[in-house]
Amino acid sequence: MPAKLMGWFLLGLIRLLTGAQARWYGCPPKAEQRIYFANHQSHADLLMMWAALPEELRGITRPIAAKDYWTSSPFKKWVTTAVFNAVYVEREKKGDEDPLQPLIDALAQGDSIIIFPEGTRGNADEPMPFKAGLYNLATKFPNVVLVPAWINNVQRVMPKGEVVPVPILCSVTFGAPVKLDAEEERRAFLDRARLAIMALREI
């Protein structure tokens, strides 16, 4: 019950601060296994994507969370575990560990996930080049639907280095699914996926 109450509180707070408008232009919200991939400019991106999904999808969709940041305090760890059911990932590779393994495990058990293919937050108008993770996951799970999303304005709510949010109208635009073509090279696919996100800025 505490986790559910906190979820309602955070949902209300996010909607108060941002409006949390969800715009489904390329596909409808649907309870199928998906990888949502989006641009990344703020730690609030995780919250914004979570809040933009309908309630029935929030329960089956797990956002990626940087382990070092989101477990740095007991409260952050509790929220990301109990409320968001987040998948923790290491931002720095440790030894022979595959940093994608937590995401592979989540997908293997049927969860949908939210990822940020840039791998770290940017502060430019355009997303940075995508890292290989999205391609590797698409290769391992060809039947999982890949849905691009553009998060607008959230970096102004919680700029990098700031701790006090500022109310700004924000939105998440979901686009048409992207599919990895047979024999498509990694960089060609990643560039195409990045362009699919950027195209949503104009909608």
Backbone as JSON Lines, residues from 0, in Angstrom:
{"i":0,"aa":"M","n":[0.81,-1.22,0.0],"ca":[0.0,0.0,0.0],"c":[0.85,1.28,0.0]}
{"i":1,"aa":"P","n":[1.94,1.37,0.81],"ca":[2.77,2.58,0.75],"c":[3.3,2.85,-0.65]}
{"i":2,"aa":"A","n":[3.7,1.79,-1.39],"ca":[4.22,1.98,-2.74],"c":[3.13,2.51,-3.66]}
{"i":3,"aa":"K","n":[1.9,1.99,-3.52],"ca":[0.8,2.44,-4.37],"c":[0.46,3.9,-4.08]}
{"i":4,"aa":"L","n":[0.45,4.26,-2.8],"ca":[0.18,5.66,-2.42],"c":[1.27,6.58,-2.96]}
{"i":5,"aa":"M","n":[2.53,6.16,-2.87],"ca":[3.62,6.96,-3.39],"c":[3.5,7.09,-4.91]}
{"i":6,"aa":"G","n":[3.09,6.02,-5.58],"ca":[2.88,6.08,-7.02],"c":[1.83,7.11,-7.4]}
{"i":7,"aa":"W","n":[0.73,7.11,-6.68],"ca":[-0.32,8.11,-6.95],"c":[0.18,9.52,-6.69]}
{"i":8,"aa":"F","n":[0.94,9.68,-5.59],"ca":[1.48,11.0,-5.25],"c":[2.43,11.49,-6.34]}
{"i":9,"aa":"L","n":[3.34,10.63,-6.78],"ca":[4.31,11.02,-7.81],"c":[3.61,11.31,-9.13]}
{"i":10,"aa":"L","n":[2.61,10.51,-9.45],"ca":[1.87,10.73,-10.68],"c":[1.2,12.1,-10.66]}
{"i":11,"aa":"G","n":[0.57,12.44,-9.53],"ca":[-0.06,13.74,-9.39],"c":[0.94,14.88,-9.43]}
{"i":12,"aa":"L","n":[2.1,14.68,-8.78],"ca":[3.14,15.72,-8.77],"c":[3.71,15.95,-10.16]}
{"i":13,"aa":"I","n":[3.98,14.87,-10.88],"ca":[4.54,14.99,-12.22],"c":[3.55,15.69,-13.14]}
{"i":14,"aa":"R","n":[2.29,15.32,-13.03],"ca":[1.27,15.95,-13.88],"c":[1.07,17.42,-13.52]}
{"i":15,"aa":"L","n":[1.23,17.75,-12.24],"ca":[1.12,19.14,-11.81],"c":[2.27,19.97,-12.37]}
{"i":16,"aa":"L","n":[3.48,19.42,-12.32],"ca":[4.67,20.15,-12.76],"c":[4.81,20.2,-14.27]}
{"i":17,"aa":"T","n":[4.37,19.16,-14.96],"ca":[4.67,19.05,-16.38],"c":[3.45,18.9,-17.29]}
{"i":18,"aa":"G","n":[2.32,18.55,-16.73],"ca":[1.16,18.23,-17.56],"c":[1.21,16.79,-18.04]}
{"i":19,"aa":"A","n":[2.43,16.26,-18.2],"ca":[2.66,14.86,-18.58],"c":[1.74,14.44,-19.73]}
{"i":20,"aa":"Q","n":[1.74,15.23,-20.79],"ca":[0.9,14.92,-21.94],"c":[1.5,13.76,-22.74]}
{"i":21,"aa":"A","n":[0.7,12.76,-23.0],"ca":[1.11,11.63,-23.84],"c":[0.41,11.75,-25.18]}
{"i":22,"aa":"R","n":[1.18,11.69,-26.26],"ca":[0.62,11.82,-27.61],"c":[1.02,10.58,-28.41]}
{"i":23,"aa":"W","n":[0.02,9.78,-28.73],"ca":[0.25,8.52,-29.45],"c":[-0.04,8.73,-30.92]}
{"i":24,"aa":"Y","n":[0.99,9.1,-31.68],"ca":[0.81,9.4,-33.1],"c":[1.11,8.21,-34.0]}
{"i":25,"aa":"G","n":[2.07,7.4,-33.64],"ca":[2.47,6.33,-34.54],"c":[1.93,4.97,-34.17]}
{"i":26,"aa":"C","n":[1.43,4.84,-32.96],"ca":[0.86,3.56,-32.51],"c":[-0.01,3.83,-31.29]}
{"i":27,"aa":"P","n":[-1.0,2.98,-31.04],"ca":[-1.84,3.15,-29.86],"c":[-1.17,2.54,-28.64]}
{"i":28,"aa":"P","n":[-1.55,2.98,-27.44],"ca":[-1.08,2.27,-26.25],"c":[-1.66,0.86,-26.24]}
{"i":29,"aa":"K","n":[-0.82,-0.13,-26.11],"ca":[-1.27,-1.5,-26.25],"c":[-0.48,-2.4,-25.31]}
{"i":30,"aa":"A","n":[-1.16,-3.36,-24.69],"ca":[-0.52,-4.27,-23.74],"c":[0.18,-5.4,-24.49]}
{"i":31,"aa":"E","n":[1.24,-5.04,-25.21],"ca":[2.1,-6.02,-25.86],"c":[3.52,-5.74,-25.4]}
{"i":32,"aa":"Q","n":[4.4,-6.72,-25.54],"ca":[5.76,-6.5,-25.07],"c":[6.47,-5.52,-25.98]}
{"i":33,"aa":"R","n":[6.99,-4.45,-25.37],"ca":[7.62,-3.38,-26.12],"c":[8.93,-2.94,-25.48]}
{"i":34,"aa":"I","n":[9.79,-2.37,-26.31],"ca":[10.92,-1.57,-25.84],"c":[10.64,-0.14,-26.27]}
{"i":35,"aa":"Y","n":[10.36,0.73,-25.3],"ca":[10.21,2.15,-25.59],"c":[11.6,2.77,-25.5]}
{"i":36,"aa":"F","n":[12.01,3.49,-26.54],"ca":[13.33,4.14,-26.49],"c":[13.17,5.63,-26.77]}
{"i":37,"aa":"A","n":[13.85,6.44,-25.97],"ca":[13.61,7.88,-25.99],"c":[14.9,8.67,-25.83]}
{"i":38,"aa":"N","n":[14.82,9.97,-26.15],"ca":[15.93,10.88,-25.9],"c":[16.12,11.06,-24.4]}
{"i":39,"aa":"H","n":[17.3,11.52,-23.99],"ca":[17.65,11.54,-22.57],"c":[18.38,12.82,-22.21]}
{"i":40,"aa":"Q","n":[17.7,13.7,-21.44],"ca":[18.32,14.96,-21.05],"c":[18.22,15.26,-19.56]}
{"i":41,"aa":"S","n":[17.55,14.4,-18.81],"ca":[17.33,14.68,-17.39],"c":[17.03,13.39,-16.64]}
{"i":42,"aa":"H","n":[17.36,13.36,-15.34],"ca":[16.95,12.22,-14.52],"c":[15.42,12.13,-14.46]}
{"i":43,"aa":"A","n":[14.75,13.25,-14.72],"ca":[13.28,13.25,-14.7],"c":[12.69,12.51,-15.9]}
{"i":44,"aa":"D","n":[13.53,12.15,-16.89],"ca":[13.02,11.41,-18.05],"c":[12.35,10.11,-17.63]}
{"i":45,"aa":"L","n":[12.95,9.43,-16.68],"ca":[12.37,8.17,-16.17],"c":[10.96,8.41,-15.64]}
{"i":46,"aa":"L","n":[10.8,9.47,-14.84],"ca":[9.49,9.78,-14.26],"c":[8.5,10.2,-15.33]}
{"i":47,"aa":"M","n":[8.97,10.97,-16.3],"ca":[8.09,11.48,-17.35],"c":[7.57,10.34,-18.21]}
{"i":48,"aa":"M","n":[8.44,9.43,-18.6],"ca":[8.01,8.29,-19.42],"c":[7.03,7.41,-18.65]}
{"i":49,"aa":"W","n":[7.31,7.17,-17.4],"ca":[6.44,6.34,-16.56],"c":[5.06,6.98,-16.44]}
{"i":50,"aa":"A","n":[5.03,8.29,-16.21],"ca":[3.75,8.99,-16.03],"c":[2.96,9.09,-17.33]}
{"i":51,"aa":"A","n":[3.65,9.07,-18.47],"ca":[2.96,9.21,-19.76],"c":[2.22,7.94,-20.16]}
{"i":52,"aa":"L","n":[2.6,6.81,-19.6],"ca":[1.95,5.55,-19.97],"c":[0.61,5.41,-19.24]}
{"i":53,"aa":"P","n":[-0.38,4.81,-19.87],"ca":[-1.63,4.52,-19.17],"c":[-1.38,3.56,-18.01]}
{"i":54,"aa":"E","n":[-2.28,3.56,-17.06],"ca":[-2.09,2.75,-15.85],"c":[-1.86,1.27,-16.17]}
{"i":55,"aa":"E","n":[-2.6,0.74,-17.15],"ca":[-2.47,-0.69,-17.45],"c":[-1.11,-1.02,-18.06]}
{"i":56,"aa":"L","n":[-0.44,-0.03,-18.66],"ca":[0.89,-0.27,-19.21],"c":[2.0,-0.01,-18.19]}
{"i":57,"aa":"R","n":[1.74,0.91,-17.25],"ca":[2.76,1.17,-16.22],"c":[3.07,-0.08,-15.42]}
{"i":58,"aa":"G","n":[2.08,-0.93,-15.22],"ca":[2.29,-2.12,-14.41],"c":[3.12,-3.19,-15.08]}
{"i":59,"aa":"I","n":[3.26,-3.11,-16.42],"ca":[4.02,-4.15,-17.13],"c":[5.25,-3.58,-17.81]}
{"i":60,"aa":"T","n":[5.55,-2.31,-17.56],"ca":[6.67,-1.65,-18.21],"c":[7.68,-1.18,-17.17]}
{"i":61,"aa":"R","n":[8.92,-1.57,-17.34],"ca":[9.98,-1.26,-16.37],"c":[10.98,-0.28,-16.96]}
{"i":62,"aa":"P","n":[11.15,0.89,-16.34],"ca":[12.14,1.84,-16.84],"c":[13.56,1.44,-16.43]}
{"i":63,"aa":"I","n":[14.52,1.77,-17.28],"ca":[15.91,1.59,-16.94],"c":[16.31,2.69,-15.94]}
{"i":64,"aa":"A","n":[17.18,2.37,-14.99],"ca":[17.62,3.34,-14.0],"c":[19.1,3.15,-13.73]}
{"i":65,"aa":"A","n":[19.86,4.23,-13.77],"ca":[21.29,4.17,-13.48],"c":[21.48,3.78,-12.02]}
{"i":66,"aa":"K","n":[22.12,2.65,-11.8],"ca":[22.23,2.09,-10.45],"c":[22.94,3.03,-9.48]}
{"i":67,"aa":"D","n":[24.02,3.67,-9.91],"ca":[24.79,4.52,-9.01],"c":[23.98,5.71,-8.51]}
{"i":68,"aa":"Y","n":[23.11,6.27,-9.41],"ca":[22.31,7.43,-9.01],"c":[21.07,7.03,-8.22]}
{"i":69,"aa":"W","n":[20.33,6.06,-8.74],"ca":[19.03,5.73,-8.16],"c":[19.09,4.83,-6.93]}
{"i":70,"aa":"T","n":[20.28,4.38,-6.56],"ca":[20.43,3.64,-5.3],"c":[21.33,4.4,-4.32]}
{"i":71,"aa":"S","n":[21.56,5.69,-4.6],"ca":[22.48,6.48,-3.77],"c":[21.88,6.87,-2.42]}
{"i":72,"aa":"S","n":[20.58,6.66,-2.25],"ca":[19.93,6.9,-0.96],"c":[18.85,5.85,-0.77]}
{"i":73,"aa":"P","n":[18.52,5.51,0.47],"ca":[17.46,4.51,0.7],"c":[16.14,4.9,0.07]}
{"i":74,"aa":"F","n":[15.81,6.21,0.06],"ca":[14.53,6.64,-0.51],"c":[14.5,6.42,-2.02]}
{"i":75,"aa":"K","n":[15.58,6.86,-2.72],"ca":[15.62,6.66,-4.17],"c":[15.53,5.18,-4.52]}
{"i":76,"aa":"K","n":[16.23,4.37,-3.76],"ca":[16.22,2.93,-4.04],"c":[14.83,2.35,-3.82]}
{"i":77,"aa":"W","n":[14.17,2.77,-2.75],"ca":[12.82,2.26,-2.47],"c":[11.85,2.68,-3.57]}
{"i":78,"aa":"V","n":[11.9,3.95,-3.98],"ca":[10.98,4.44,-5.01],"c":[11.18,3.69,-6.33]}
{"i":79,"aa":"T","n":[12.43,3.56,-6.75],"ca":[12.67,2.91,-8.04],"c":[12.38,1.42,-7.99]}
{"i":80,"aa":"T","n":[12.51,0.82,-6.82],"ca":[12.22,-0.61,-6.69],"c":[10.73,-0.86,-6.48]}
{"i":81,"aa":"A","n":[10.15,-0.21,-5.48],"ca":[8.78,-0.51,-5.07],"c":[7.73,0.15,-5.97]}
{"i":82,"aa":"V","n":[8.02,1.36,-6.44],"ca":[7.02,2.1,-7.23],"c":[7.2,1.85,-8.73]}
{"i":83,"aa":"F","n":[8.43,1.99,-9.24],"ca":[8.67,1.9,-10.68],"c":[9.06,0.5,-11.13]}
{"i":84,"aa":"N","n":[9.45,-0.37,-10.21],"ca":[9.96,-1.7,-10.58],"c":[11.05,-1.56,-11.63]}
{"i":85,"aa":"A","n":[11.96,-0.62,-11.4],"ca":[12.98,-0.27,-12.39],"c":[14.0,-1.39,-12.57]}
{"i":86,"aa":"V","n":[14.65,-1.36,-13.72],"ca":[15.76,-2.26,-14.01],"c":[17.04,-1.46,-13.8]}
{"i":87,"aa":"Y","n":[17.84,-1.85,-12.83],"ca":[19.09,-1.14,-12.57],"c":[20.18,-1.57,-13.54]}
{"i":88,"aa":"V","n":[20.91,-0.6,-14.05],"ca":[22.04,-0.89,-14.92],"c":[23.26,-0.1,-14.44]}
{"i":89,"aa":"E","n":[24.42,-0.66,-14.68],"ca":[25.67,0.0,-14.36],"c":[26.06,0.9,-15.53]}
{"i":90,"aa":"R","n":[26.42,2.15,-15.22],"ca":[26.84,3.04,-16.29],"c":[28.28,2.77,-16.73]}
{"i":91,"aa":"E","n":[29.05,2.15,-15.86],"ca":[30.42,1.79,-16.19],"c":[30.52,0.27,-16.19]}
{"i":92,"aa":"K","n":[31.09,-0.28,-17.25],"ca":[31.25,-1.73,-17.34],"c":[32.21,-2.22,-16.27]}
{"i":93,"aa":"K","n":[31.84,-3.31,-15.6],"ca":[32.67,-3.88,-14.55],"c":[33.11,-5.28,-14.94]}
{"i":94,"aa":"G","n":[34.39,-5.42,-15.2],"ca":[34.93,-6.73,-15.54],"c":[34.3,-7.3,-16.79]}
{"i":95,"aa":"D","n":[33.93,-8.57,-16.72],"ca":[33.34,-9.26,-17.86],"c":[31.82,-9.2,-17.87]}
{"i":96,"aa":"E","n":[31.24,-8.46,-16.94],"ca":[29.78,-8.39,-16.84],"c":[29.2,-7.67,-18.07]}
{"i":97,"aa":"D","n":[28.12,-8.22,-18.6],"ca":[27.41,-7.59,-19.7],"c":[26.44,-6.57,-19.11]}
{"i":98,"aa":"P","n":[26.65,-5.26,-19.38],"ca":[25.76,-4.25,-18.79],"c":[24.31,-4.39,-19.24]}
{"i":99,"aa":"L","n":[24.09,-5.11,-20.33],"ca":[22.72,-5.31,-20.82],"c":[22.01,-6.47,-20.12]}
{"i":100,"aa":"Q","n":[22.73,-7.26,-19.33],"ca":[22.13,-8.47,-18.77],"c":[20.84,-8.22,-17.99]}
{"i":101,"aa":"P","n":[20.78,-7.17,-17.15],"ca":[19.5,-6.92,-16.44],"c":[18.34,-6.67,-17.4]}
{"i":102,"aa":"L","n":[18.61,-6.0,-18.54],"ca":[17.56,-5.75,-19.52],"c":[17.18,-7.03,-20.25]}
{"i":103,"aa":"I","n":[18.17,-7.83,-20.55],"ca":[17.91,-9.13,-21.19],"c":[17.04,-9.99,-20.28]}
{"i":104,"aa":"D","n":[17.36,-10.0,-18.99],"ca":[16.58,-10.79,-18.03],"c":[15.13,-10.31,-17.97]}
{"i":105,"aa":"A","n":[14.95,-8.97,-17.95],"ca":[13.6,-8.4,-17.88],"c":[12.79,-8.77,-19.12]}
{"i":106,"aa":"L","n":[13.39,-8.65,-20.28],"ca":[12.7,-9.0,-21.52],"c":[12.41,-10.5,-21.6]}
{"i":107,"aa":"A","n":[13.35,-11.3,-21.13],"ca":[13.17,-12.75,-21.17],"c":[11.99,-13.2,-20.33]}
{"i":108,"aa":"Q","n":[11.67,-12.45,-19.28],"ca":[10.53,-12.82,-18.43],"c":[9.24,-12.13,-18.86]}
{"i":109,"aa":"G","n":[9.28,-11.45,-20.02],"ca":[8.06,-10.91,-20.6],"c":[7.75,-9.46,-20.3]}
{"i":110,"aa":"D","n":[8.63,-8.77,-19.6],"ca":[8.39,-7.36,-19.28],"c":[8.62,-6.49,-20.51]}
{"i":111,"aa":"S","n":[7.96,-5.34,-20.54],"ca":[8.33,-4.25,-21.45],"c":[9.32,-3.37,-20.7]}
{"i":112,"aa":"I","n":[10.16,-2.63,-21.44],"ca":[11.15,-1.78,-20.79],"c":[11.2,-0.41,-21.47]}
{"i":113,"aa":"I","n":[11.73,0.56,-20.74],"ca":[12.0,1.9,-21.25],"c":[13.5,2.12,-21.2]}
{"i":114,"aa":"I","n":[14.11,2.45,-22.33],"ca":[15.55,2.67,-22.34],"c":[15.88,4.01,-23.0]}
{"i":115,"aa":"F","n":[17.11,4.46,-22.76],"ca":[17.62,5.7,-23.34],"c":[18.91,5.36,-24.08]}
{"i":116,"aa":"P","n":[18.83,5.15,-25.4],"ca":[19.96,4.59,-26.15],"c":[21.21,5.45,-26.2]}
{"i":117,"aa":"E","n":[21.1,6.73,-25.82],"ca":[22.31,7.56,-25.79],"c":[23.27,7.08,-24.7]}
{"i":118,"aa":"G","n":[22.73,6.42,-23.68],"ca":[23.57,5.87,-22.63],"c":[23.86,6.84,-21.5]}
{"i":119,"aa":"T","n":[23.72,8.14,-21.74],"ca":[23.91,9.15,-20.71],"c":[23.11,10.37,-21.11]}
{"i":120,"aa":"R","n":[22.95,11.29,-20.18],"ca":[22.17,12.48,-20.47],"c":[22.96,13.45,-21.34]}
{"i":121,"aa":"G","n":[22.27,14.05,-22.31],"ca":[22.88,15.07,-23.14],"c":[22.27,16.43,-22.82]}
{"i":122,"aa":"N","n":[22.85,17.48,-23.39],"ca":[22.28,18.82,-23.17],"c":[22.18,19.6,-24.48]}
{"i":123,"aa":"A","n":[22.23,18.87,-25.6],"ca":[22.09,19.5,-26.91],"c":[20.65,19.35,-27.4]}
{"i":124,"aa":"D","n":[20.34,20.06,-28.48],"ca":[18.99,19.98,-29.04],"c":[18.71,18.63,-29.66]}
{"i":125,"aa":"E","n":[19.75,17.95,-30.13],"ca":[19.58,16.65,-30.76],"c":[20.19,15.56,-29.89]}
{"i":126,"aa":"P","n":[19.63,14.35,-29.93],"ca":[20.21,13.24,-29.16],"c":[21.62,12.93,-29.66]}
{"i":127,"aa":"M","n":[22.44,12.47,-28.75],"ca":[23.77,12.02,-29.13],"c":[23.66,10.7,-29.91]}
{"i":128,"aa":"P","n":[24.7,10.31,-30.63],"ca":[24.65,9.02,-31.33],"c":[24.31,7.89,-30.37]}
{"i":129,"aa":"F","n":[23.47,6.97,-30.85],"ca":[23.04,5.86,-29.99],"c":[24.16,4.85,-29.8]}
{"i":130,"aa":"K","n":[24.22,4.3,-28.61],"ca":[25.14,3.21,-28.33],"c":[24.5,1.89,-28.8]}
{"i":131,"aa":"A","n":[25.26,0.82,-28.71],"ca":[24.87,-0.44,-29.35],"c":[23.74,-1.18,-28.65]}
{"i":132,"aa":"G","n":[23.37,-0.78,-27.43],"ca":[22.42,-1.55,-26.65],"c":[21.1,-1.84,-27.34]}
{"i":133,"aa":"L","n":[20.51,-0.83,-27.96],"ca":[19.21,-1.02,-28.61],"c":[19.32,-2.06,-29.73]}
{"i":134,"aa":"Y","n":[20.38,-1.98,-30.5],"ca":[20.59,-2.95,-31.59],"c":[20.74,-4.36,-31.02]}
{"i":135,"aa":"N","n":[21.54,-4.5,-29.97],"ca":[21.77,-5.83,-29.39],"c":[20.48,-6.43,-28.84]}
{"i":136,"aa":"L","n":[19.65,-5.6,-28.21],"ca":[18.38,-6.09,-27.68],"c":[17.42,-6.46,-28.81]}
{"i":137,"aa":"A","n":[17.4,-5.63,-29.86],"ca":[16.52,-5.92,-31.01],"c":[16.94,-7.22,-31.69]}
{"i":138,"aa":"T","n":[18.23,-7.5,-31.69],"ca":[18.73,-8.74,-32.29],"c":[18.33,-9.95,-31.46]}
{"i":139,"aa":"K","n":[18.43,-9.83,-30.13],"ca":[18.11,-10.95,-29.24],"c":[16.61,-11.18,-29.12]}
{"i":140,"aa":"F","n":[15.81,-10.11,-29.27],"ca":[14.36,-10.22,-29.07],"c":[13.64,-9.63,-30.29]}
{"i":141,"aa":"P","n":[13.68,-10.33,-31.42],"ca":[13.12,-9.78,-32.66],"c":[11.61,-9.6,-32.64]}
{"i":142,"aa":"N","n":[10.91,-10.26,-31.73],"ca":[9.44,-10.15,-31.69],"c":[8.95,-9.04,-30.75]}
{"i":143,"aa":"V","n":[9.87,-8.4,-30.04],"ca":[9.48,-7.3,-29.16],"c":[9.36,-6.03,-30.0]}
{"i":144,"aa":"V","n":[8.27,-5.3,-29.82],"ca":[7.99,-4.1,-30.62],"c":[8.84,-2.93,-30.12]}
{"i":145,"aa":"L","n":[9.51,-2.24,-31.05],"ca":[10.38,-1.12,-30.71],"c":[9.65,0.19,-30.99]}
{"i":146,"aa":"V","n":[9.36,0.94,-29.93],"ca":[8.56,2.17,-30.07],"c":[9.4,3.39,-29.72]}
{"i":147,"aa":"P","n":[9.64,4.29,-30.68],"ca":[10.39,5.52,-30.38],"c":[9.52,6.53,-29.65]}
{"i":148,"aa":"A","n":[10.17,7.37,-28.84],"ca":[9.43,8.41,-28.11],"c":[10.31,9.65,-28.0]}
{"i":149,"aa":"W","n":[9.68,10.8,-28.14],"ca":[10.39,12.07,-27.96],"c":[9.85,12.76,-26.71]}
{"i":150,"aa":"I","n":[10.73,13.02,-25.75],"ca":[10.37,13.72,-24.52],"c":[10.68,15.19,-24.73]}
{"i":151,"aa":"N","n":[9.68,16.04,-24.62],"ca":[9.84,17.46,-24.91],"c":[9.8,18.3,-23.64]}
{"i":152,"aa":"N","n":[10.82,19.14,-23.48],"ca":[10.87,20.17,-22.43],"c":[11.26,19.69,-21.04]}
{"i":153,"aa":"V","n":[11.37,18.38,-20.81],"ca":[11.59,17.94,-19.43],"c":[12.93,18.4,-18.89]}
{"i":154,"aa":"Q","n":[13.91,18.66,-19.78],"ca":[15.21,19.14,-19.31],"c":[15.1,20.51,-18.66]}
{"i":155,"aa":"R","n":[14.04,21.25,-19.0],"ca":[13.83,22.56,-18.39],"c":[13.15,22.44,-17.03]}
{"i":156,"aa":"V","n":[12.49,21.31,-16.79],"ca":[11.89,21.06,-15.47],"c":[12.97,20.72,-14.46]}
{"i":157,"aa":"M","n":[13.9,19.87,-14.86],"ca":[14.98,19.44,-13.98],"c":[16.29,19.48,-14.75]}
{"i":158,"aa":"P","n":[16.88,20.69,-14.92],"ca":[18.14,20.79,-15.66],"c":[19.25,20.01,-14.97]}
{"i":159,"aa":"K","n":[20.24,19.62,-15.75],"ca":[21.37,18.87,-15.23],"c":[22.05,19.68,-14.13]}
{"i":160,"aa":"G","n":[22.21,19.05,-12.97],"ca":[22.87,19.71,-11.84],"c":[21.92,20.41,-10.89]}
{"i":161,"aa":"E","n":[20.64,20.52,-11.25],"ca":[19.66,21.18,-10.39],"c":[18.87,20.14,-9.58]}
{"i":162,"aa":"V","n":[18.36,20.58,-8.43],"ca":[17.59,19.67,-7.57],"c":[16.17,20.15,-7.33]}
{"i":163,"aa":"V","n":[15.86,21.39,-7.68],"ca":[14.51,21.93,-7.48],"c":[13.8,22.02,-8.83]}
{"i":164,"aa":"P","n":[12.7,21.27,-9.02],"ca":[12.0,21.3,-10.31],"c":[11.26,22.61,-10.53]}
{"i":165,"aa":"V","n":[11.1,22.97,-11.79],"ca":[10.38,24.17,-12.2],"c":[9.19,23.75,-13.06]}
{"i":166,"aa":"P","n":[7.98,24.25,-12.78],"ca":[6.82,23.85,-13.6],"c":[6.96,24.29,-15.05]}
{"i":167,"aa":"I","n":[6.92,23.34,-15.96],"ca":[7.01,23.59,-17.4],"c":[6.11,22.56,-18.09]}
{"i":168,"aa":"L","n":[5.35,22.99,-19.09],"ca":[4.5,22.05,-19.82],"c":[5.37,21.12,-20.67]}
{"i":169,"aa":"C","n":[5.21,19.82,-20.47],"ca":[6.01,18.81,-21.16],"c":[5.1,17.8,-21.85]}
{"i":170,"aa":"S","n":[5.7,17.05,-22.75],"ca":[4.94,16.01,-23.43],"c":[5.85,14.87,-23.84]}
{"i":171,"aa":"V","n":[5.24,13.72,-24.06],"ca":[5.93,12.57,-24.64],"c":[5.15,12.16,-25.87]}
{"i":172,"aa":"T","n":[5.84,12.16,-27.02],"ca":[5.21,11.76,-28.28],"c":[5.73,10.38,-28.67]}
{"i":173,"aa":"F","n":[4.82,9.43,-28.83],"ca":[5.18,8.07,-29.21],"c":[4.96,7.9,-30.71]}
{"i":174,"aa":"G","n":[5.97,7.34,-31.39],"ca":[5.92,7.22,-32.84],"c":[5.63,5.81,-33.31]}
{"i":175,"aa":"A","n":[5.69,5.65,-34.63],"ca":[5.45,4.34,-35.25],"c":[6.6,3.4,-34.9]}
{"i":176,"aa":"P","n":[6.3,2.13,-34.65],"ca":[7.35,1.17,-34.31],"c":[8.43,1.08,-35.38]}
{"i":177,"aa":"V","n":[9.64,0.82,-34.91],"ca":[10.8,0.62,-35.78],"c":[11.16,-0.85,-35.74]}
{"i":178,"aa":"K","n":[11.5,-1.41,-36.89],"ca":[11.86,-2.84,-36.94],"c":[13.26,-3.0,-37.5]}
{"i":179,"aa":"L","n":[14.04,-3.87,-36.88],"ca":[15.37,-4.18,-37.38],"c":[15.24,-5.03,-38.64]}
{"i":180,"aa":"D","n":[15.75,-4.5,-39.75],"ca":[15.66,-5.23,-41.01],"c":[16.67,-6.37,-41.05]}
{"i":181,"aa":"A","n":[16.35,-7.39,-41.8],"ca":[17.26,-8.52,-41.97],"c":[18.56,-8.03,-42.58]}
{"i":182,"aa":"E","n":[19.67,-8.45,-41.98],"ca":[21.01,-8.11,-42.47],"c":[21.35,-6.63,-42.31]}
{"i":183,"aa":"E","n":[20.52,-5.86,-41.61],"ca":[20.83,-4.44,-41.43],"c":[22.02,-4.29,-40.48]}
{"i":184,"aa":"E","n":[22.97,-3.46,-40.86],"ca":[24.15,-3.25,-40.04],"c":[23.79,-2.42,-38.81]}
{"i":185,"aa":"R","n":[24.61,-2.61,-37.78],"ca":[24.32,-1.99,-36.48],"c":[24.22,-0.47,-36.58]}
{"i":186,"aa":"R","n":[25.22,0.19,-37.14],"ca":[25.2,1.65,-37.16],"c":[24.06,2.18,-38.01]}
{"i":187,"aa":"A","n":[23.75,1.52,-39.11],"ca":[22.63,1.96,-39.95],"c":[21.32,1.9,-39.17]}
{"i":188,"aa":"F","n":[21.13,0.82,-38.42],"ca":[19.9,0.7,-37.63],"c":[19.85,1.76,-36.54]}
{"i":189,"aa":"L","n":[20.96,1.95,-35.82],"ca":[20.97,2.91,-34.72],"c":[20.74,4.33,-35.23]}
{"i":190,"aa":"D","n":[21.31,4.66,-36.36],"ca":[21.09,5.99,-36.94],"c":[19.63,6.16,-37.35]}
{"i":191,"aa":"R","n":[19.05,5.11,-37.89],"ca":[17.63,5.16,-38.31],"c":[16.72,5.29,-37.09]}
{"i":192,"aa":"A","n":[17.05,4.58,-36.01],"ca":[16.25,4.67,-34.78],"c":[16.35,6.07,-34.18]}
{"i":193,"aa":"R","n":[17.54,6.65,-34.23],"ca":[17.74,8.01,-33.72],"c":[16.92,9.01,-34.54]}
{"i":194,"aa":"L","n":[16.91,8.86,-35.85],"ca":[16.13,9.75,-36.7],"c":[14.62,9.58,-36.44]}
{"i":195,"aa":"A","n":[14.21,8.38,-36.1],"ca":[12.79,8.14,-35.79],"c":[12.36,8.94,-34.55]}
{"i":196,"aa":"I","n":[13.25,9.03,-33.58],"ca":[12.98,9.85,-32.39],"c":[12.94,11.32,-32.77]}
{"i":197,"aa":"M","n":[13.97,11.77,-33.51],"ca":[14.06,13.19,-33.85],"c":[12.88,13.66,-34.69]}
{"i":198,"aa":"A","n":[12.35,12.78,-35.53],"ca":[11.21,13.15,-36.38],"c":[9.98,13.5,-35.55]}
{"i":199,"aa":"L","n":[9.9,12.99,-34.34],"ca":[8.74,13.23,-33.49],"c":[8.74,14.64,-32.9]}
{"i":200,"aa":"R","n":[9.87,15.34,-32.98],"ca":[9.93,16.72,-32.47],"c":[8.99,17.63,-33.23]}
{"i":201,"aa":"E","n":[8.76,17.31,-34.5],"ca":[7.99,18.21,-35.37],"c":[6.49,17.96,-35.29]}
{"i":202,"aa":"I","n":[6.08,16.95,-34.54],"ca":[4.65,16.6,-34.47],"c":[3.95,17.4,-33.39]}
